[in-house]
């Protein structure tokens, strides 16, 4: 619905001495411009203008829009970086991820793992991909010694941190194609492309599959899609304000043709350019069962053994039953809540019999149940079950250890896919803090 679209590009990262090229609408909906030079390594963004009195739109001709399809970006505000196609293709690999029923997963955060790795690293390396790659190759690497065969990384798609040093969960995505710039040693040169690809290869060399936690239910700030078309990309209420079933300020309209295409194209890119083995979909209820099934069909054509996991709820509803007929596994929140009650003496034998048998009420086959008792979200395991005051598990009680051993025995015996959170094995405490 824009009335004018410009592409602005420069050889300088500060966008000085920029060229502005007006794009032309060629068919009523598609804008195009041809530039007859090699712009590899150049920086760019878009500027859109349109009606300012339309509350279903959010046009601002002065706002630099990061290309939703940019394959790398300097930071979450942009600019995007033009990359030659030969930088965007993963080399051939013989690695095959384990079958769903054979997975043992560790959920982990890039910076958690790299920041205090007990090897010699510089500050840039400790911030992200390169440091973790080096630790994986080192002797006595934590993840390798844990014995897991898959790692589920918290989001690595470009997110809205305020500074590269900031510790950020990553769940406020600003670009779906680019690996996170603050995890790279030289984001202005798009080093995140090679560094993330090398990290995936390092996991594969260690026999570990790479699953990415991806966020397609809402977006971060700045909201670049908002400046392209508020109505098309976001769910609006009767007052044309953004809906918020995600709890993050906006809800993406995943079911639109271009919304679906953006999601599926970016997922295919992560598989083809980096060798990623699977995805865990954050608040998947907001994505919708139909879109999730289309994602499954498209990705299995690219990688038949792709691993697909849903967090099957949002503040609006729950779709675990609806996913039974699909190839998705789902996070089993009943298992998490049930085990906390059981080890604290509030459960019963029928509860444990149900979980040991693969939670048959919510799964068509046992491996559809991702069994876990701690994740990045909410209180960690120890702080939920400790007898210490204020849920502060730093002073571990004997009963805390016994409860944890009982939980672990059930977790690893139950049918389904076990998942640990990084640090849960050594009784990590967040001092009673609910959100990190």
Beta strands, then each sheet from edge to edge (+ up, - down):
strand 1: 4-10
strand 2: 19-22
strand 3: 24-25
strand 4: 31-32
strand 5: 43-49
strand 6: 80-81
strand 7: 104-108
strand 8: 150-153
strand 9: 209-214
strand 10: 278-281
strand 11: 307-310
strand 12: 329-331
strand 13: 369-372
strand 14: 417-421
sheet 1: 2+ 1- 5+ 6-
sheet 2: 3+ 4-
sheet 3: 7+ 8+ 9+ 10+ 11+ 12+ 13+ 14+ 7+
end
